[in-house]
Amino acid sequence: MEVLMYVALDALITGFIVFLAGKLTAVEIEFKEAVICVGLSSLLGLIPSVGWILSIIAFFYLLKKYTAADIWPDLILLVVVSKLISVVVLLAIGGI
């Protein structure tokens, strides 16, 4: 049960960050779609040894499906910007 709570919280927070990154990179993605992409990739990431690669593949596949944007440079830029925002948010939370 604790793992499901973690995945749900991670999906909401990271989904919002992906949504914000979409606004910054001009990739049209809805909040609900971002949460679905992040949530499913997080669940796949829980599979031992191969989960991380399945997670990355699923994340890009779902982003491509929901946004119809090009992998390069749009989706790559979306993921990089969302990771940068995540680092800034984590540093801000850690500094409080």
C-alpha positions as CSV (number, residue, x, y, z in Angstrom):
1,M,0.0,0.0,0.0
2,E,2.9,2.3,0.8
3,V,4.4,1.8,-2.6
4,L,1.1,2.8,-4.3
5,M,0.9,6.0,-2.3
6,Y,4.5,6.8,-3.3
7,V,3.7,6.2,-7.0
8,A,0.5,8.2,-6.8
9,L,2.3,11.2,-5.1
10,D,5.2,10.9,-7.5
11,A,2.8,10.9,-10.5
12,L,1.0,14.0,-9.3
13,I,4.1,16.0,-8.5
14,T,6.2,15.0,-11.5
15,G,3.1,15.2,-13.7
16,F,2.7,18.8,-12.7
17,I,6.3,19.4,-13.4
18,V,6.0,17.8,-16.9
19,F,2.9,20.0,-17.5
20,L,4.9,23.1,-16.6
21,A,7.8,22.0,-18.8
22,G,5.3,21.5,-21.6
23,K,4.2,25.2,-21.2
24,L,7.9,26.3,-21.3
25,T,8.7,24.2,-24.3
26,A,5.5,24.8,-26.3
27,V,4.6,21.1,-26.2
28,E,0.9,20.8,-25.7
29,I,0.1,18.3,-22.9
30,E,-2.7,18.3,-20.5
31,F,-2.2,17.8,-16.7
32,K,-4.2,14.6,-16.8
33,E,-2.1,13.2,-19.6
34,A,1.2,14.1,-17.9
35,V,0.1,12.4,-14.7
36,I,-0.8,9.2,-16.7
37,C,2.6,9.2,-18.5
38,V,4.5,9.7,-15.3
39,G,2.3,7.2,-13.3
40,L,2.6,4.4,-15.7
41,S,6.3,4.9,-16.2
42,S,6.8,5.0,-12.4
43,L,4.9,1.7,-12.1
44,L,7.1,0.1,-14.7
45,G,10.2,1.4,-13.0
46,L,9.3,-0.8,-10.0
47,I,10.1,-4.0,-12.0
48,P,13.5,-5.3,-10.9
49,S,16.5,-5.0,-13.3
50,V,14.6,-4.1,-16.5
51,G,12.1,-1.6,-15.0
52,W,14.2,1.4,-15.6
53,I,14.5,0.8,-19.4
54,L,10.8,-0.1,-19.7
55,S,10.0,3.0,-17.8
56,I,11.9,5.2,-20.2
57,I,10.4,3.5,-23.2
58,A,6.9,3.8,-21.9
59,F,7.4,7.4,-20.9
60,F,8.5,8.5,-24.4
61,Y,5.8,6.3,-26.0
62,L,3.1,7.8,-23.9
63,L,4.4,11.3,-24.4
64,K,4.5,10.7,-28.2
65,K,1.0,9.3,-28.1
66,Y,-0.6,12.2,-26.1
67,T,1.3,15.1,-27.7
68,A,2.0,14.0,-31.3
69,A,5.2,16.0,-30.9
70,D,8.5,14.9,-32.5
71,I,10.9,12.9,-30.3
72,W,13.8,15.1,-31.3
73,P,13.9,17.9,-30.2
74,D,10.5,18.4,-28.7
75,L,10.1,15.5,-26.3
76,I,13.8,15.3,-25.4
77,L,13.7,19.0,-24.5
78,L,10.4,18.4,-22.5
79,V,12.1,15.7,-20.5
80,V,15.3,17.7,-19.9
81,V,13.4,20.8,-18.9
82,S,11.1,18.8,-16.5
83,K,14.2,17.2,-14.9
84,L,15.8,20.7,-14.4
85,I,12.6,22.0,-12.8
86,S,12.5,18.9,-10.6
87,V,16.1,19.6,-9.4
88,V,15.2,23.2,-8.6
89,V,12.1,22.2,-6.7
90,L,14.0,19.6,-4.7
91,L,16.7,22.1,-3.9
92,A,14.1,24.6,-2.8
93,I,12.4,22.0,-0.6
94,G,15.7,20.8,0.8
95,G,16.7,24.4,1.6
96,I,13.6,25.2,3.6
